[in-house]
Amino acid sequence: MPSLMAPELALSRQPLRLVTQETAGQIWFCGHCAERYEHPDSRVCPSCGLGLLLQTETDAAPRPQDAFLIVDSSLCVQAVSANAEHELGVREADAINRHVTELLIPGEAEPPAAASLAVAIARAASGGGDYHSVTVRPSHTFGVRLRARIVACGPPQAALVVLDHPAVS
């Protein structure tokens, strides 16, 4: 079959190369220790060796002192940071694949539908780029309220739930 490309064009073409996606305002972070990376060499955290590297907006990425969870679109917990293990009183191995409401529940008796914990997580886990902020409390603790900042992360697509330090109410 004859080539559809002129011979001079075929000779001037550059070989194919892998192009990595560079997203402005995005950073990689470890799902366990929150260490940040601009250009990771692998998907496993080189710092702690325990977490999968995920990407989110730079200003939404957790800091090493933050407690946070990674929750998928079915509202199941997929990762728990070292600080969230301590703050929520649960080991990551015991939290994985549990429904998020087994760890966190809405902190307000009747939050507006748009501020619902489940709605905010579902929106973020489906790729919604907006920040959501809701009040939550650990499911087994009364009198403690936390602000949860929720934003999309991935791959795979999920919600990053960053818990602010608790304040006793």
C-alpha positions in Angstrom: 0.0 0.0 0.0 1.5 3.4 -0.9 2.3 5.9 1.8 -0.2 8.8 2.1 2.6 11.0 3.5 5.0 12.8 1.2 8.6 11.3 1.6 10.1 14.7 2.7 7.5 14.9 5.5 8.2 11.3 6.7 11.9 12.1 7.1 11.3 15.3 9.1 9.0 13.8 11.7 10.3 13.4 15.2 10.0 10.1 16.9 7.1 9.6 19.4 7.8 10.4 23.0 6.0 10.1 26.3 4.4 13.3 27.4 3.5 13.7 31.0 0.4 15.7 31.9 1.5 19.0 33.5 -1.5 20.6 35.2 -1.0 24.2 36.5 -1.8 24.5 40.1 -1.6 20.8 40.8 0.7 18.9 43.1 1.3 15.3 44.1 1.0 14.3 47.8 1.3 11.1 49.8 -2.0 9.5 50.9 -0.3 8.5 54.2 2.2 11.1 55.3 1.2 14.1 53.1 4.7 14.7 51.8 4.5 16.8 48.6 6.2 16.2 45.3 6.2 18.2 42.1 7.4 15.5 39.7 7.3 12.0 41.3 9.3 9.1 39.9 6.8 6.5 41.1 3.3 6.2 42.6 4.6 5.0 46.0 5.8 7.7 48.5 9.6 7.7 48.6 9.5 9.3 52.0 7.3 6.8 54.1 6.9 4.0 51.6 3.4 3.5 52.8 1.2 5.8 50.7 0.1 6.1 47.2 0.9 9.5 45.5 -2.2 11.4 44.5 -2.7 14.7 42.8 -4.8 17.7 43.8 -4.9 21.5 43.7 -1.7 22.9 45.3 -3.6 25.1 47.8 -5.9 22.1 48.8 -3.1 19.5 49.3 -2.8 18.4 52.9 0.2 19.4 55.0 2.2 16.7 57.0 0.4 17.8 60.2 -3.1 17.4 58.7 -5.5 14.6 59.3 -7.2 13.4 56.1 -9.0 10.7 54.4 -9.3 9.6 50.7 -12.8 8.5 49.9 -14.1 7.1 46.6 -17.3 7.8 44.7 -19.2 5.0 46.5 -18.3 6.8 49.8 -15.9 4.1 50.9 -12.6 5.1 52.6 -9.6 4.2 50.5 -6.8 5.8 52.6 -6.3 7.2 56.0 -3.4 9.5 56.9 -1.2 8.7 59.9 -2.6 11.8 61.7 -6.2 10.8 60.9 -5.5 7.4 62.4 -4.6 9.1 65.6 -7.4 11.7 65.5 -10.2 9.3 64.6 -8.9 6.4 66.8 -8.8 3.9 63.9 -6.0 2.0 62.1 -5.9 2.5 58.3 -6.2 -1.3 57.8 -9.5 -1.3 59.8 -10.9 1.7 57.9 -10.2 0.7 54.3 -13.4 -0.1 52.3 -15.6 1.0 55.2 -18.3 3.6 54.5 -17.1 7.1 55.4 -20.1 7.5 57.9 -18.6 4.7 60.0 -15.8 7.2 60.7 -17.3 10.7 60.2 -20.9 11.9 60.5 -22.4 15.3 59.8 -21.7 17.7 62.7 -24.9 19.6 62.3 -28.3 18.2 63.1 -29.9 19.4 59.9 -27.2 20.7 57.5 -28.5 22.3 54.2 -28.6 19.7 51.4 -25.8 21.5 49.6 -23.5 21.3 52.6 -24.1 17.6 53.2 -21.1 15.5 53.9 -22.2 12.8 51.4 -23.1 15.3 48.7 -19.7 17.1 49.1 -17.7 13.9 48.9 -19.7 12.5 45.9 -19.2 15.8 44.0 -15.5 15.8 44.7 -15.1 12.1 43.9 -16.8 12.6 40.6 -14.3 15.3 39.6 -16.0 18.4 40.9 -13.3 21.1 41.1 -15.0 23.2 43.7 -14.0 23.2 47.4 -16.6 22.1 49.9 -16.5 22.8 53.6 -18.7 21.0 56.0 -18.9 20.4 59.7 -18.3 16.8 60.8 -17.7 14.8 63.9 -16.0 11.5 64.5 -18.8 8.9 64.6 -17.8 7.5 68.0 -17.1 10.9 69.8 -19.6 13.5 71.1 -18.8 17.1 71.7 -16.0 17.3 69.0 -16.7 19.2 65.8 -14.3 19.4 62.9 -14.3 21.4 59.7 -13.8 19.2 56.7 -12.4 20.7 53.5 -13.3 18.4 50.6 -11.8 18.6 47.1 -11.1 16.2 44.2 -7.9 14.2 44.0 -6.6 11.2 42.0 -5.8 9.1 40.1 -8.0 7.2 40.6 -10.6 9.9 41.0 -11.6 10.3 44.6 -12.3 12.9 47.3 -9.7 14.3 49.6 -11.3 15.1 53.0 -8.9 17.2 55.1 -9.9 17.6 58.8 -9.1 20.8 60.7 -8.0 20.5 64.3 -10.8 19.7 66.6 -12.6 22.3 68.7 -14.7 21.1 71.7 -18.2 22.5 71.5 
